[in-house]
Amino acid sequence: MSEKTFPLSALELQTLTEKYETPFYLYDEKAIRENIRRFTKAFSIFPGFKEHFAVKACPNPYILKILRSEGCGADCSSLPELILAENAGIAGEDVMFTSNETPAKEYIYANLKGNIINLDDITHIPFLEKTLGFLPEILSFRYNPGPLKEGNAIIGKPEEAKYGLTEEQIFEAYKICKEKGVKRFGLHTMVASNELNPDYFVETATLLFNLAAKVKEKVGITFEFVNLGGGLGIPYRPGDKAVDYDYIARGIKDAYDAIVVPAGLDPLKIYWECGRPITGPYGWLVTRAIHEKHIYRDYIGVDASMADLMRPGMYGAYHEVTVSGKENAPKNKVYDVVGSLCENCDKFAVQRQLPEIQIGDLLIIHDAGAHGRAMGFNYNAKLRCGELLLRQDGSVVEIRRRETIDDYFATLDFKGLSSFNV
Ligand SMILES: *Cc1c(COP(=O)(O)O)cnc(C)c1O
């Protein structure tokens, strides 16, 4: 018996696959809403709290519109992400533009739309000033604590990470901005990814609060918000424990009372820009077993590939796999569950204990609702799958169709070939 759940019965899923060919992603609106409400409730002890959903985790405007209706803003890092958020009705300062190595035209767009620009380096101050002809009224900077903070497996050690400004540069950056007439300030960091230790986030907040207090003292500015970034993990593996939002909120509140209030920085708004915990556990990749082979190992070949879900191949990430209708069957087989890329890392599960799988069985790959479809790619000319949404009334709508061969060829001009002489 798996501790992971899926919102449709075997019969309901079978019926769904008669209308929508596998593979596809399915998201659960009700579960997404219930989770974001718990998240928001926990952090609402901070007045002005806002979660800016990291669009990159699930860049679908339908999902963004649901999250907006629950009070979320958006965290974007490219022009198309800004446009996605805008189309979902997320506007102005509800959008944080936390980008890096940003082209000038993207800053122009973000500024035009009144989004909050979060700069990744001290040299981006003159770059932005030259690009816009002025500096915006509000600016934020991303802090990289370097050796002050331990990293984790996905994001690595902060001192080896390309992001953010050093502490010394932080002071200098706010000083320059103050002199140049910037009026409103934020401070940001993002130092972990998929971290399950709740204390890590309390420490991160403490670090930022202390830094904000120091900047206030040294530079003589005040802060409107601190943005704690993303990085809250989800329990991918059996036995992993979900982070307790209330525990983190209480820990951060203690740090707030101990640091922010005495520093005269209260009221200071607390922002998050989480992606993974917001949609991750509430999206699944559904794929069908289409081949089995028995060589030195036993393989189940499925109709999805790493092009649909890259995490296992790229990071060796664990995703729970269940077989629809066989949730309670004994796991008496050991398989590698593999996709069709000509890359041997294209494996959704390696030497995994699973029930006996027959060709035609529907496999459910869990916790795929963030950094799943979003990380899809077209290697081997694979066409990425579509996305379905289970509405609260039990109906299912297609929120992104699967790619077609025409989509793949859309950037090629076959007509030009006839006059291309070789
Ligand atoms: C990826 C990212 C996030 C979201 O991270 P999750 O792990 O999905 O919560 C937030 N902010 C920045 C700057 C990021 O790069």
The ligand as an ORCA input file, in Angstrom:
! r2SCAN-3c Opt
* xyz 0 1
  C      13.058     28.187     -8.442
  C      12.899     29.414     -7.693
  C      11.838     29.567     -6.801
  C      10.869     28.468     -6.497
  O      11.504     27.378     -5.957
  P      10.669     26.102     -5.458
  O      11.719     25.145     -5.061
  O       9.881     25.640     -6.643
  O       9.788     26.547     -4.378
  C      11.698     30.768     -6.160
  N      12.557     31.780     -6.391
  C      13.584     31.680     -7.248
  C      14.473     32.835     -7.457
  C      13.801     30.491     -7.922
  O      14.827     30.385     -8.768
*
